[in-house]
Amino acid sequence: MSQRQRVFITGGSSGLGEGLARHYAGPGAVIGLVARRAELLATLAAELEARGATVVVCAGDVRDTAFMAKSAADFIAVAGGVDLVVANAGVGLADTVRTGDAAGVAWLMEVNVIGVTNTVLPFVPAMLAQKSGVLCAVSSFAGHRAVPGRSAYSASKAAVITFMDGLRMDLHGTGVHAMTLCPGYVHTPMTAEHTGMIFPIATDAAVDAMTDAIAARQGTWTFPWQMRLLRHLVVRVPEAVMRKLAPPPRKSSST
């Protein structure tokens, strides 16, 4: 059974969020789940409750600051505190840069960046009072270097890394730790239509890597190991090389 018993997860209805919820659920655990698809949350909540966990379901949009503040308060009221927050909700966007689709980019930025700040910041006062807790945001390997065909996605994930790096320094010495996970390609519903994936891993393997990194209180952690090594290369290669190495642009948006 996990040592972390009070866990709040966004994007909890499928993919990595669902896998993390299953990992941390067990007798005595309190699991908070946020996603827009209420029916999927209800199904997962029933499964986790059958394992002995208490589940706090919050069906809504991470872009909604007031909703997320209330969700955090409701979770803390039930759990009596919080040990781990995972800002996992994220979206991808079809390559529409040349069409001038600013609305699509705004939507992506709101989910991937504002959704993270809406998730982690409401829990800071409670964690400071406890003098403990981990605030974890899920970024992406793409956050380390702009990728053609995914410029908005790359920028949003880079923003997450920068924000969490700064938050970690802000909270240094308080007992509260802020960290970022940067997965490479993971087989989830969000990547089902992707082509050209390199070093892809299964959801279960990704969840194992994520929970190990959280337990170790890593800073900015890229996985799997092949992508961690590749990170040091991509930040240095010229743009001409990046254009040749980049995967095909997204053809559809994903949530």
Protein Blocks (a to p, Z undefined) as FASTA:
>chain_A
ZZblbdcdehklgcjllmmmmmmgcehiacddddfblmlmmmmmmmmmmnopacdddddd
fklmklmmmmmmmmmmmnopafbdcdfbccddddfklnopaklmmmmmmmmmmmmmmmmm
mmmmmmmmnopacddddddfklmpccehilmmmmmmmmmmmmmmmmmmmmgonlpacddd
dddddddfklmmpghiahiacfklmmmmmmmmmmnopabdcddfklmmmmmmmmmmcfkl
mmmmpccddfbdcZZ
